[in-house]
Amino acid sequence: MSLKDIAAQILNEGWDPATSPVSDFEDLPDGTYDAIFENVEWRVSKDGGFEWLSLVFEILNDGFEGRKYFGMISFNHEKMMGLNIKRAMKTAVAVGVDIGPEDFESPETQLVEAFEQGLGTEVELTLTGWKSKKTGKSGQNFDVEPAVPFR
C-alpha cells in the first residue's frame, strides 16, 4: 500500500486533521497485569527542570500482550520524595533487586545500575487511575509486586 493509499484510508475512516488527535494511544485500563520488567533509564526533561527514573514493563495478558507501560519515579518534589523513595524500594524488591540509602546518593547512575540487575523479571503490575480536582490532569499510578507462581 502506498503512502497515498494509507492517507486516503485514514481520511475515509473519519479522521479529521482539524479536530482529531494524531495518536490513538490509550492508557491501559486500571487493574493488575502480568508483566516483564523490560528497561530502566534516568530521564531528564528537555529544559532540564525535571528528572525521573523511567521503568518500562511489557504486558503479558491476553488482549494487551506486547503493550508497554512506562512508569516513572521522580524525586523533584519535596512533598513526594518520601513516597517515591518507598515506591523505588518496593519496586526493586519486586524485580529481585536490593537497594539501600546509598543508591539514592547519585540516583541517575546508582539506581539505574541497581535496577538493571532485575531486567527480565516477571512481576504483577497494578495500575490505578487518578485525576486532579485542581488542574483536571489525569494519569495512572503504578504498584509492582513479585509475580505469583502458578501452583
VMD Tcl script that builds the backbone (N, CA, C; Angstrom):
set m [mol new atoms 453]
animate dup $m
set s [atomselect $m all]
$s set {name element resname resid chain x y z} {
  {N N MET 1 A 0.850 -1.174 0.000}
  {CA C MET 1 A 0.000 0.000 0.000}
  {C C MET 1 A 0.899 1.242 0.000}
  {N N SER 2 A 0.604 2.188 -0.848}
  {CA C SER 2 A 1.413 3.404 -0.957}
  {C C SER 2 A 1.037 4.394 0.144}
  {N N LEU 3 A 1.875 5.424 0.332}
  {CA C LEU 3 A 1.561 6.486 1.292}
  {C C LEU 3 A 0.245 7.167 0.929}
  {N N LYS 4 A 0.021 7.369 -0.365}
  {CA C LYS 4 A -1.221 7.988 -0.828}
  {C C LYS 4 A -2.423 7.139 -0.413}
  {N N ASP 5 A -2.320 5.829 -0.601}
  {CA C ASP 5 A -3.420 4.927 -0.243}
  {C C ASP 5 A -3.684 4.941 1.261}
  {N N ILE 6 A -2.611 4.960 2.041}
  {CA C ILE 6 A -2.766 4.985 3.505}
  {C C ILE 6 A -3.410 6.291 3.946}
  {N N ALA 7 A -2.976 7.423 3.374}
  {CA C ALA 7 A -3.563 8.723 3.717}
  {C C ALA 7 A -5.048 8.747 3.365}
  {N N ALA 8 A -5.401 8.232 2.195}
  {CA C ALA 8 A -6.811 8.187 1.790}
  {C C ALA 8 A -7.627 7.309 2.735}
  {N N GLN 9 A -7.059 6.173 3.140}
  {CA C GLN 9 A -7.758 5.266 4.056}
  {C C GLN 9 A -8.016 5.945 5.407}
  {N N ILE 10 A -7.020 6.653 5.918}
  {CA C ILE 10 A -7.166 7.356 7.197}
  {C C ILE 10 A -8.310 8.364 7.118}
  {N N LEU 11 A -8.352 9.131 6.045}
  {CA C LEU 11 A -9.423 10.127 5.880}
  {C C LEU 11 A -10.780 9.451 5.677}
  {N N ASN 12 A -10.816 8.355 4.926}
  {CA C ASN 12 A -12.069 7.625 4.693}
  {C C ASN 12 A -12.626 7.012 5.972}
  {N N GLU 13 A -11.730 6.729 6.932}
  {CA C GLU 13 A -12.166 6.155 8.212}
  {C C GLU 13 A -12.702 7.224 9.154}
  {N N GLY 14 A -12.689 8.492 8.722}
  {CA C GLY 14 A -13.291 9.551 9.516}
  {C C GLY 14 A -12.330 10.416 10.302}
  {N N TRP 15 A -11.026 10.198 10.133}
  {CA C TRP 15 A -10.071 11.038 10.858}
  {C C TRP 15 A -10.071 12.431 10.241}
  {N N ASP 16 A -10.177 13.459 11.097}
  {CA C ASP 16 A -10.233 14.853 10.648}
  {C C ASP 16 A -8.961 15.570 11.105}
  {N N PRO 17 A -8.121 16.046 10.178}
  {CA C PRO 17 A -6.863 16.691 10.584}
  {C C PRO 17 A -7.072 17.966 11.390}
  {N N ALA 18 A -8.238 18.558 11.321}
  {CA C ALA 18 A -8.500 19.790 12.076}
  {C C ALA 18 A -8.908 19.508 13.522}
  {N N THR 19 A -9.499 18.340 13.776}
  {CA C THR 19 A -10.053 18.104 15.120}
  {C C THR 19 A -9.636 16.788 15.773}
  {N N SER 20 A -9.169 15.832 15.011}
  {CA C SER 20 A -8.847 14.507 15.566}
  {C C SER 20 A -7.431 14.470 16.126}
  {N N PRO 21 A -7.235 13.719 17.238}
  {CA C PRO 21 A -5.872 13.572 17.759}
  {C C PRO 21 A -5.023 12.742 16.807}
  {N N VAL 22 A -3.733 13.010 16.810}
  {CA C VAL 22 A -2.810 12.268 15.958}
  {C C VAL 22 A -2.608 10.858 16.498}
  {N N SER 23 A -2.455 10.752 17.803}
  {CA C SER 23 A -2.183 9.460 18.428}
  {C C SER 23 A -3.479 8.837 18.935}
  {N N ASP 24 A -3.608 7.549 18.739}
  {CA C ASP 24 A -4.769 6.849 19.291}
  {C C ASP 24 A -4.376 6.081 20.554}
  {N N PHE 25 A -3.227 6.473 21.142}
  {CA C PHE 25 A -2.753 5.815 22.355}
  {C C PHE 25 A -3.749 5.999 23.485}
  {N N GLU 26 A -4.065 4.925 24.151}
  {CA C GLU 26 A -4.937 4.966 25.318}
  {C C GLU 26 A -4.218 4.288 26.470}
  {N N ASP 27 A -4.440 4.815 27.687}
  {CA C ASP 27 A -3.890 4.159 28.866}
  {C C ASP 27 A -4.445 2.747 28.963}
  {N N LEU 28 A -3.674 1.869 29.563}
  {CA C LEU 28 A -4.197 0.549 29.890}
  {C C LEU 28 A -5.306 0.723 30.920}
  {N N PRO 29 A -6.339 -0.088 30.886}
  {CA C PRO 29 A -7.374 0.006 31.911}
  {C C PRO 29 A -6.789 -0.272 33.299}
  {N N ASP 30 A -7.369 0.361 34.324}
  {CA C ASP 30 A -6.941 0.068 35.690}
  {C C ASP 30 A -7.081 -1.426 35.948}
  {N N GLY 31 A -6.150 -1.978 36.699}
  {CA C GLY 31 A -6.190 -3.399 37.024}
  {C C GLY 31 A -4.792 -3.930 37.264}
  {N N THR 32 A -4.712 -5.235 37.449}
  {CA C THR 32 A -3.436 -5.905 37.703}
  {C C THR 32 A -3.063 -6.741 36.488}
  {N N TYR 33 A -1.810 -6.607 36.074}
  {CA C TYR 33 A -1.310 -7.260 34.867}
  {C C TYR 33 A -0.057 -8.071 35.183}
  {N N ASP 34 A 0.111 -9.167 34.454}
  {CA C ASP 34 A 1.384 -9.873 34.450}
  {C C ASP 34 A 2.278 -9.114 33.480}
  {N N ALA 35 A 3.501 -8.830 33.892}
  {CA C ALA 35 A 4.383 -8.017 33.052}
  {C C ALA 35 A 5.835 -8.435 33.238}
  {N N ILE 36 A 6.641 -8.077 32.275}
  {CA C ILE 36 A 8.090 -8.279 32.326}
  {C C ILE 36 A 8.744 -6.912 32.482}
  {N N PHE 37 A 9.658 -6.801 33.441}
  {CA C PHE 37 A 10.434 -5.569 33.617}
  {C C PHE 37 A 11.441 -5.514 32.478}
  {N N GLU 38 A 11.250 -4.566 31.568}
  {CA C GLU 38 A 11.975 -4.570 30.306}
  {C C GLU 38 A 13.119 -3.564 30.193}
  {N N ASN 39 A 12.965 -2.385 30.812}
  {CA C ASN 39 A 14.003 -1.371 30.641}
  {C C ASN 39 A 13.983 -0.385 31.800}
  {N N VAL 40 A 15.139 0.215 32.056}
  {CA C VAL 40 A 15.273 1.264 33.067}
  {C C VAL 40 A 16.263 2.285 32.552}
  {N N GLU 41 A 15.960 3.556 32.790}
  {CA C GLU 41 A 16.907 4.612 32.459}
  {C C GLU 41 A 16.569 5.862 33.256}
  {N N TRP 42 A 17.542 6.740 33.369}
  {CA C TRP 42 A 17.345 8.035 34.014}
  {C C TRP 42 A 17.028 9.029 32.915}
  {N N ARG 43 A 15.909 9.735 33.045}
  {CA C ARG 43 A 15.468 10.676 32.018}
  {C C ARG 43 A 15.509 12.099 32.563}
  {N N VAL 44 A 15.762 13.042 31.682}
  {CA C VAL 44 A 15.793 14.466 32.021}
  {C C VAL 44 A 14.954 15.200 30.978}
  {N N SER 45 A 14.071 16.096 31.447}
  {CA C SER 45 A 13.246 16.875 30.512}
  {C C SER 45 A 14.138 17.748 29.638}
  {N N LYS 46 A 13.606 18.171 28.509}
  {CA C LYS 46 A 14.380 18.986 27.557}
  {C C LYS 46 A 14.931 20.252 28.190}
  {N N ASP 47 A 14.156 20.845 29.104}
  {CA C ASP 47 A 14.629 22.076 29.744}
  {C C ASP 47 A 15.489 21.798 30.976}
  {N N GLY 48 A 15.652 20.510 31.316}
  {CA C GLY 48 A 16.497 20.132 32.441}
  {C C GLY 48 A 15.875 20.357 33.799}
  {N N GLY 49 A 14.620 20.764 33.833}
  {CA C GLY 49 A 13.973 21.082 35.106}
  {C C GLY 49 A 13.296 19.909 35.789}
  {N N PHE 50 A 13.271 18.756 35.138}
  {CA C PHE 50 A 12.581 17.603 35.721}
  {C C PHE 50 A 13.366 16.346 35.381}
  {N N GLU 51 A 13.613 15.517 36.388}
  {CA C GLU 51 A 14.352 14.265 36.198}
  {C C GLU 51 A 13.555 13.135 36.822}
  {N N TRP 52 A 13.696 11.931 36.250}
  {CA C TRP 52 A 12.971 10.796 36.806}
  {C C TRP 52 A 13.623 9.479 36.413}
  {N N LEU 53 A 13.305 8.466 37.204}
  {CA C LEU 53 A 13.691 7.089 36.909}
  {C C LEU 53 A 12.575 6.518 36.056}
  {N N SER 54 A 12.900 6.111 34.853}
  {CA C SER 54 A 11.913 5.580 33.914}
  {C C SER 54 A 12.000 4.053 33.917}
  {N N LEU 55 A 10.863 3.409 34.139}
  {CA C LEU 55 A 10.776 1.951 34.176}
  {C C LEU 55 A 9.781 1.498 33.106}
  {N N VAL 56 A 10.167 0.535 32.296}
  {CA C VAL 56 A 9.292 0.044 31.231}
  {C C VAL 56 A 8.929 -1.405 31.516}
  {N N PHE 57 A 7.628 -1.683 31.435}
  {CA C PHE 57 A 7.109 -3.032 31.645}
  {C C PHE 57 A 6.345 -3.459 30.401}
  {N N GLU 58 A 6.563 -4.689 29.948}
  {CA C GLU 58 A 5.809 -5.236 28.822}
  {C C GLU 58 A 4.705 -6.119 29.372}
  {N N ILE 59 A 3.477 -5.861 28.944}
  {CA C ILE 59 A 2.308 -6.591 29.431}
  {C C ILE 59 A 2.225 -7.950 28.744}
  {N N LEU 60 A 1.876 -8.980 29.528}
  {CA C LEU 60 A 1.784 -10.345 29.017}
  {C C LEU 60 A 0.346 -10.835 28.843}
  {N N ASN 61 A -0.618 -10.180 29.471}
  {CA C ASN 61 A -2.000 -10.646 29.475}
  {C C ASN 61 A -2.631 -10.615 28.087}
  {N N ASP 62 A -3.507 -11.636 27.817}
  {CA C ASP 62 A -4.238 -11.697 26.561}
  {C C ASP 62 A -5.010 -10.397 26.337}
  {N N GLY 63 A -5.009 -9.940 25.113}
  {CA C GLY 63 A -5.700 -8.717 24.758}
  {C C GLY 63 A -4.836 -7.479 24.930}
  {N N PHE 64 A -3.786 -7.596 25.724}
  {CA C PHE 64 A -2.883 -6.462 25.952}
  {C C PHE 64 A -1.430 -6.856 25.714}
  {N N GLU 65 A -1.202 -8.126 25.310}
  {CA C GLU 65 A 0.157 -8.616 25.161}
  {C C GLU 65 A 0.969 -7.728 24.229}
  {N N GLY 66 A 2.183 -7.457 24.683}
  {CA C GLY 66 A 3.082 -6.628 23.900}
  {C C GLY 66 A 2.956 -5.133 24.179}
  {N N ARG 67 A 1.866 -4.704 24.827}
  {CA C ARG 67 A 1.726 -3.281 25.171}
  {C C ARG 67 A 2.764 -2.927 26.225}
  {N N LYS 68 A 3.170 -1.691 26.243}
  {CA C LYS 68 A 4.168 -1.219 27.202}
  {C C LYS 68 A 3.512 -0.299 28.213}
  {N N TYR 69 A 3.986 -0.392 29.451}
  {CA C TYR 69 A 3.610 0.592 30.462}
  {C C TYR 69 A 4.899 1.300 30.857}
  {N N PHE 70 A 4.877 2.628 30.805}
  {CA C PHE 70 A 6.034 3.443 31.140}
  {C C PHE 70 A 5.794 4.070 32.510}
  {N N GLY 71 A 6.447 3.528 33.524}
  {CA C GLY 71 A 6.324 4.061 34.879}
  {C C GLY 71 A 7.439 5.042 35.154}
  {N N MET 72 A 7.136 6.038 35.965}
  {CA C MET 72 A 8.180 6.993 36.312}
  {C C MET 72 A 8.160 7.248 37.804}
  {N N ILE 73 A 9.352 7.395 38.345}
  {CA C ILE 73 A 9.518 7.742 39.752}
  {C C ILE 73 A 10.417 8.969 39.785}
  {N N SER 74 A 9.848 10.093 40.246}
  {CA C SER 74 A 10.639 11.327 40.285}
  {C C SER 74 A 10.964 11.688 41.734}
  {N N PHE 75 A 12.020 12.442 41.869}
  {CA C PHE 75 A 12.459 12.884 43.190}
  {C C PHE 75 A 12.595 14.411 43.206}
  {N N ASN 76 A 11.824 15.090 42.344}
  {CA C ASN 76 A 11.915 16.541 42.208}
  {C C ASN 76 A 11.093 17.301 43.239}
  {N N HIS 77 A 9.972 16.738 43.644}
  {CA C HIS 77 A 9.061 17.446 44.531}
  {C C HIS 77 A 9.250 16.976 45.965}
  {N N GLU 78 A 9.621 17.897 46.828}
  {CA C GLU 78 A 9.941 17.559 48.216}
  {C C GLU 78 A 8.802 16.813 48.910}
  {N N LYS 79 A 7.554 17.214 48.647}
  {CA C LYS 79 A 6.398 16.565 49.274}
  {C C LYS 79 A 6.300 15.087 48.906}
  {N N MET 80 A 6.769 14.745 47.698}
  {CA C MET 80 A 6.620 13.379 47.187}
  {C C MET 80 A 7.877 12.526 47.344}
  {N N MET 81 A 8.967 13.093 47.823}
  {CA C MET 81 A 10.236 12.358 47.876}
  {C C MET 81 A 10.135 11.081 48.705}
  {N N GLY 82 A 9.581 11.196 49.910}
  {CA C GLY 82 A 9.479 10.019 50.767}
  {C C GLY 82 A 8.652 8.919 50.126}
  {N N LEU 83 A 7.496 9.289 49.571}
  {CA C LEU 83 A 6.632 8.314 48.897}
  {C C LEU 83 A 7.353 7.661 47.724}
  {N N ASN 84 A 8.059 8.458 46.938}
  {CA C ASN 84 A 8.722 7.909 45.758}
  {C C ASN 84 A 9.973 7.101 46.089}
  {N N ILE 85 A 10.634 7.418 47.189}
  {CA C ILE 85 A 11.736 6.551 47.646}
  {C C ILE 85 A 11.164 5.196 48.038}
  {N N LYS 86 A 10.028 5.204 48.745}
  {CA C LYS 86 A 9.363 3.933 49.105}
  {C C LYS 86 A 8.948 3.171 47.847}
  {N N ARG 87 A 8.388 3.885 46.855}
  {CA C ARG 87 A 7.958 3.233 45.605}
  {C C ARG 87 A 9.160 2.593 44.907}
  {N N ALA 88 A 10.297 3.299 44.869}
  {CA C ALA 88 A 11.502 2.747 44.235}
  {C C ALA 88 A 11.980 1.501 44.971}
  {N N MET 89 A 12.003 1.560 46.312}
  {CA C MET 89 A 12.468 0.409 47.097}
  {C C MET 89 A 11.533 -0.789 46.934}
  {N N LYS 90 A 10.223 -0.545 46.932}
  {CA C LYS 90 A 9.256 -1.639 46.773}
  {C C LYS 90 A 9.357 -2.250 45.375}
  {N N THR 91 A 9.509 -1.394 44.370}
  {CA C THR 91 A 9.649 -1.885 43.002}
  {C C THR 91 A 10.925 -2.711 42.864}
  {N N ALA 92 A 11.992 -2.260 43.503}
  {CA C ALA 92 A 13.254 -3.007 43.462}
  {C C ALA 92 A 13.078 -4.409 44.035}
  {N N VAL 93 A 12.399 -4.513 45.166}
  {CA C VAL 93 A 12.151 -5.833 45.761}
  {C C VAL 93 A 11.379 -6.715 44.782}
  {N N ALA 94 A 10.365 -6.140 44.119}
  {CA C ALA 94 A 9.540 -6.911 43.182}
  {C C ALA 94 A 10.345 -7.451 42.004}
  {N N VAL 95 A 11.397 -6.726 41.587}
  {CA C VAL 95 A 12.215 -7.195 40.461}
  {C C VAL 95 A 13.475 -7.915 40.940}
  {N N GLY 96 A 13.522 -8.219 42.245}
  {CA C GLY 96 A 14.621 -9.015 42.788}
  {C C GLY 96 A 15.910 -8.259 42.999}
  {N N VAL 97 A 15.811 -6.953 43.239}
  {CA C VAL 97 A 16.994 -6.114 43.407}
  {C C VAL 97 A 17.000 -5.531 44.816}
  {N N ASP 98 A 18.172 -5.473 45.407}
  {CA C ASP 98 A 18.324 -4.904 46.747}
  {C C ASP 98 A 18.926 -3.514 46.615}
  {N N ILE 99 A 18.161 -2.491 47.043}
  {CA C ILE 99 A 18.708 -1.127 47.035}
  {C C ILE 99 A 18.626 -0.560 48.444}
  {N N GLY 100 A 19.533 0.361 48.735}
  {CA C GLY 100 A 19.572 0.993 50.046}
  {C C GLY 100 A 19.789 2.483 49.899}
  {N N PRO 101 A 19.910 3.176 51.036}
  {CA C PRO 101 A 20.072 4.634 51.012}
  {C C PRO 101 A 21.225 5.104 50.126}
  {N N GLU 102 A 22.310 4.344 50.069}
  {CA C GLU 102 A 23.472 4.754 49.267}
  {C C GLU 102 A 23.150 4.840 47.771}
  {N N ASP 103 A 22.139 4.091 47.309}
  {CA C ASP 103 A 21.774 4.122 45.895}
  {C C ASP 103 A 21.057 5.411 45.501}
  {N N PHE 104 A 20.624 6.183 46.495}
  {CA C PHE 104 A 19.948 7.452 46.223}
  {C C PHE 104 A 20.921 8.638 46.229}
  {N N GLU 105 A 22.205 8.357 46.516}
  {CA C GLU 105 A 23.202 9.423 46.523}
  {C C GLU 105 A 23.392 9.998 45.116}
  {N N SER 106 A 23.497 9.121 44.135}
  {CA C SER 106 A 23.589 9.514 42.719}
  {C C SER 106 A 22.602 8.641 41.947}
  {N N PRO 107 A 21.313 8.943 42.077}
  {CA C PRO 107 A 20.303 8.038 41.515}
  {C C PRO 107 A 20.399 7.881 40.000}
  {N N GLU 108 A 20.898 8.910 39.311}
  {CA C GLU 108 A 20.986 8.834 37.853}
  {C C GLU 108 A 21.915 7.722 37.387}
  {N N THR 109 A 22.837 7.297 38.241}
  {CA C THR 109 A 23.706 6.176 37.879}
  {C C THR 109 A 23.472 4.981 38.799}
  {N N GLN 110 A 23.463 5.205 40.111}
  {CA C GLN 110 A 23.385 4.092 41.053}
  {C C GLN 110 A 22.045 3.360 41.007}
  {N N LEU 111 A 20.934 4.104 40.950}
  {CA C LEU 111 A 19.631 3.432 40.870}
  {C C LEU 111 A 19.487 2.686 39.556}
  {N N VAL 112 A 19.910 3.320 38.475}
  {CA C VAL 112 A 19.804 2.669 37.171}
  {C C VAL 112 A 20.615 1.372 37.155}
  {N N GLU 113 A 21.849 1.426 37.627}
  {CA C GLU 113 A 22.695 0.225 37.650}
  {C C GLU 113 A 22.089 -0.867 38.522}
  {N N ALA 114 A 21.520 -0.484 39.660}
  {CA C ALA 114 A 20.896 -1.474 40.538}
  {C C ALA 114 A 19.687 -2.119 39.851}
  {N N PHE 115 A 18.814 -1.295 39.273}
  {CA C PHE 115 A 17.609 -1.826 38.618}
  {C C PHE 115 A 17.942 -2.664 37.390}
  {N N GLU 116 A 19.035 -2.370 36.719}
  {CA C GLU 116 A 19.415 -3.168 35.542}
  {C C GLU 116 A 19.591 -4.641 35.895}
  {N N GLN 117 A 19.942 -4.928 37.145}
  {CA C GLN 117 A 20.107 -6.318 37.580}
  {C C GLN 117 A 18.793 -7.085 37.559}
  {N N GLY 118 A 17.664 -6.368 37.579}
  {CA C GLY 118 A 16.357 -7.023 37.597}
  {C C GLY 118 A 15.673 -7.112 36.244}
  {N N LEU 119 A 16.327 -6.643 35.177}
  {CA C LEU 119 A 15.708 -6.698 33.852}
  {C C LEU 119 A 15.336 -8.136 33.492}
  {N N GLY 120 A 14.158 -8.301 32.900}
  {CA C GLY 120 A 13.678 -9.627 32.510}
  {C C GLY 120 A 12.851 -10.315 33.573}
  {N N THR 121 A 12.693 -9.694 34.731}
  {CA C THR 121 A 11.932 -10.297 35.822}
  {C C THR 121 A 10.434 -10.133 35.577}
  {N N GLU 122 A 9.689 -11.200 35.813}
  {CA C GLU 122 A 8.229 -11.133 35.707}
  {C C GLU 122 A 7.655 -10.590 37.006}
  {N N VAL 123 A 6.677 -9.694 36.889}
  {CA C VAL 123 A 6.066 -9.044 38.051}
  {C C VAL 123 A 4.558 -8.956 37.862}
  {N N GLU 124 A 3.874 -8.571 38.946}
  {CA C GLU 124 A 2.468 -8.183 38.862}
  {C C GLU 124 A 2.429 -6.665 38.953}
  {N N LEU 125 A 1.902 -6.027 37.930}
  {CA C LEU 125 A 1.845 -4.579 37.808}
  {C C LEU 125 A 0.404 -4.132 37.997}
  {N N THR 126 A 0.153 -3.320 39.018}
  {CA C THR 126 A -1.195 -2.813 39.271}
  {C C THR 126 A -1.251 -1.343 38.920}
  {N N LEU 127 A -2.232 -0.981 38.091}
  {CA C LEU 127 A -2.408 0.396 37.640}
  {C C LEU 127 A -3.694 0.965 38.226}
  {N N THR 128 A -3.607 2.189 38.728}
  {CA C THR 128 A -4.748 2.866 39.329}
  {C C THR 128 A -4.807 4.294 38.801}
  {N N GLY 129 A -5.915 4.657 38.192}
  {CA C GLY 129 A -6.072 5.991 37.624}
  {C C GLY 129 A -6.292 7.055 38.680}
  {N N TRP 130 A -5.931 8.291 38.345}
  {CA C TRP 130 A -6.158 9.438 39.227}
  {C C TRP 130 A -6.502 10.653 38.372}
  {N N LYS 131 A -7.186 11.602 38.990}
  {CA C LYS 131 A -7.495 12.868 38.326}
  {C C LYS 131 A -7.430 13.981 39.348}
  {N N SER 132 A -6.718 15.050 39.014}
  {CA C SER 132 A -6.569 16.192 39.902}
  {C C SER 132 A -7.823 17.057 39.848}
  {N N LYS 133 A -8.411 17.301 41.011}
  {CA C LYS 133 A -9.569 18.200 41.082}
  {C C LYS 133 A -9.144 19.629 40.776}
  {N N LYS 134 A -7.903 19.946 41.102}
  {CA C LYS 134 A -7.385 21.306 40.947}
  {C C LYS 134 A -7.085 21.649 39.484}
  {N N THR 135 A -6.380 20.757 38.791}
  {CA C THR 135 A -5.921 21.061 37.433}
  {C C THR 135 A -6.686 20.313 36.340}
  {N N GLY 136 A -7.377 19.231 36.711}
  {CA C GLY 136 A -8.064 18.414 35.716}
  {C C GLY 136 A -7.167 17.403 35.033}
  {N N LYS 137 A -5.855 17.452 35.311}
  {CA C LYS 137 A -4.934 16.482 34.726}
  {C C LYS 137 A -5.237 15.095 35.286}
  {N N SER 138 A -4.922 14.083 34.490}
  {CA C SER 138 A -5.142 12.710 34.944}
  {C C SER 138 A -3.945 11.853 34.562}
  {N N GLY 139 A -3.866 10.692 35.156}
  {CA C GLY 139 A -2.778 9.767 34.879}
  {C C GLY 139 A -3.008 8.461 35.602}
  {N N GLN 140 A -1.970 7.670 35.707}
  {CA C GLN 140 A -2.052 6.392 36.395}
  {C C GLN 140 A -0.886 6.244 37.350}
  {N N ASN 141 A -1.178 5.773 38.536}
  {CA C ASN 141 A -0.147 5.346 39.472}
  {C C ASN 141 A 0.102 3.869 39.233}
  {N N PHE 142 A 1.278 3.423 39.608}
  {CA C PHE 142 A 1.570 2.004 39.462}
  {C C PHE 142 A 2.141 1.445 40.763}
  {N N ASP 143 A 1.928 0.162 40.938}
  {CA C ASP 143 A 2.483 -0.576 42.061}
  {C C ASP 143 A 2.977 -1.899 41.492}
  {N N VAL 144 A 4.103 -2.371 41.965}
  {CA C VAL 144 A 4.696 -3.598 41.435}
  {C C VAL 144 A 4.902 -4.575 42.580}
  {N N GLU 145 A 4.497 -5.804 42.358}
  {CA C GLU 145 A 4.688 -6.901 43.312}
  {C C GLU 145 A 5.411 -8.038 42.589}
  {N N PRO 146 A 6.109 -8.889 43.354}
  {CA C PRO 146 A 6.694 -10.062 42.710}
  {C C PRO 146 A 5.608 -10.912 42.068}
  {N N ALA 147 A 5.920 -11.544 40.960}
  {CA C ALA 147 A 4.948 -12.415 40.274}
  {C C ALA 147 A 4.595 -13.585 41.182}
  {N N VAL 148 A 3.339 -13.978 41.143}
  {CA C VAL 148 A 2.881 -15.132 41.904}
  {C C VAL 148 A 2.989 -16.357 41.004}
  {N N PRO 149 A 3.802 -17.333 41.399}
  {CA C PRO 149 A 3.974 -18.516 40.535}
  {C C PRO 149 A 2.693 -19.353 40.498}
  {N N PHE 150 A 2.499 -20.050 39.370}
  {CA C PHE 150 A 1.366 -20.963 39.264}
  {C C PHE 150 A 1.545 -22.108 40.220}
  {N N ARG 151 A 0.443 -22.574 40.781}
  {CA C ARG 151 A 0.529 -23.712 41.720}
  {C C ARG 151 A -0.197 -24.896 41.183}
}
mol reanalyze $m
mol bondsrecalc $m
mol representation Tube
mol addrep $m
